[in-house]
Amino acid sequence: MSKFNPADNIQDLQYFGEYGGVNPSITDSSTYTFLRAGTMEGVFEGEVEGCYLYSRHWNPTNRYLSMALAEMEGTESASVMASGMGAITSAIMQICSAGDAIVSSRTIYGGTYAFMKNYLPKFNINTTFVDTTNLEQVKAAITPNTKIIFCETISNPMLEVSDIAELSKIAKANNCQLIVDNTFSPMIFSPAKLGADIVVHSMTKFINGMSDCVAGTVCASHEFIDSLYDVNSGTAMLLGPVLDSFRSSSILKNLRTLHIRMK
Ligand SMILES: Cc1ncc(COP(=O)(O)O)c(C=O)c1O
């Protein structure tokens, strides 16, 4: 953990623009051509690198920002979304089916709380809210239907701090995914390094840091991020919370100074 340095990881990434610019070019296209028809099938299946299908699926500018965010959180992969709620709801809906359950911290951002309490029951997905700083309460709330344990690293608004490493052990022992919202502590806590399976952020807050846009991210394994963009079953692909590439480009530039702003 002490050797993990998110700021250096981000600075080490350098993508050049097509004319050697020090920032990558912004992709200003909703859709893409295929120089060879045979490539198309592989792109649909997510098996071809460097080719793009449609900007709701992936676009090069969102890919650059996602790669930087994966470096920041120490995850294999990441994706960017049009809001923090877009990131949280996509991750949850990708994992849960009707009949599944969630154990969540009782002190979380109000929008996430409302989504779990009022919206998910429409799909027969029910949430038990507990004090996640009390590991016995978490264990007691888990049932065979529980698929997710959810908490915020530093909770909004109560600033509660849960033990991510211990929650991760409980999640693994019960076949659940631990989702941690790290909005309040990018570069301060690295939940994936402590065992979280999925790290989400509202980039609207510290990561962008300029109060000029709304955006979110999901950082996780290649397998999970690819599943979000599966053309047949991916929540992000099918519900469409895509971030505009101009915004991705400006957030990537702001991300490079995040370590200074978080001091
Ligand atoms: C901890 C946390 N998570 C998620 C969100 C939702 O993010 P957004 O407003 O970008 O959708 C917020 C918003 O305040 C938040 O504070």
The ligand as a Tripos MOL2 file, in Angstrom:
@<TRIPOS>MOLECULE
LIG
   16    16     1     0     0
SMALL
NO_CHARGES

@<TRIPOS>ATOM
      1 C1        -20.2590   10.6630   -2.2340 C.3       1 LIG1
      2 C2        -21.0560   10.9790   -3.4720 C.ar      1 LIG1
      3 N1        -21.3130   10.0050   -4.3500 N.ar      1 LIG1
      4 C3        -22.0390   10.2330   -5.4670 C.ar      1 LIG1
      5 C4        -22.5620   11.4700   -5.7400 C.ar      1 LIG1
      6 C5        -23.3890   11.6700   -6.9830 C.3       1 LIG1
      7 O1        -22.5900   12.2320   -7.9750 O.3       1 LIG1
      8 P1        -23.1410   13.1510   -9.1770 P.3       1 LIG1
      9 O2        -23.7530   14.3690   -8.5650 O.co2     1 LIG1
     10 O3        -21.9150   13.4180   -9.9780 O.co2     1 LIG1
     11 O4        -24.1340   12.3220   -9.9250 O.co2     1 LIG1
     12 C6        -22.3300   12.5270   -4.8570 C.ar      1 LIG1
     13 C7        -22.8840   13.8630   -5.1270 C.2       1 LIG1
     14 O5        -22.8770   14.7530   -4.3040 O.2       1 LIG1
     15 C8        -21.5610   12.2790   -3.6820 C.ar      1 LIG1
     16 O6        -21.2990   13.2400   -2.7760 O.3       1 LIG1
@<TRIPOS>BOND
     1     1     2 1
     2     2     3 ar
     3     2    15 ar
     4     3     4 ar
     5     4     5 ar
     6     5     6 1
     7     5    12 ar
     8     6     7 1
     9     7     8 1
    10     8     9 2
    11     8    10 1
    12     8    11 1
    13    12    13 1
    14    12    15 ar
    15    13    14 2
    16    15    16 1
@<TRIPOS>SUBSTRUCTURE
     1 LIG1         1 GROUP 0 **** ****
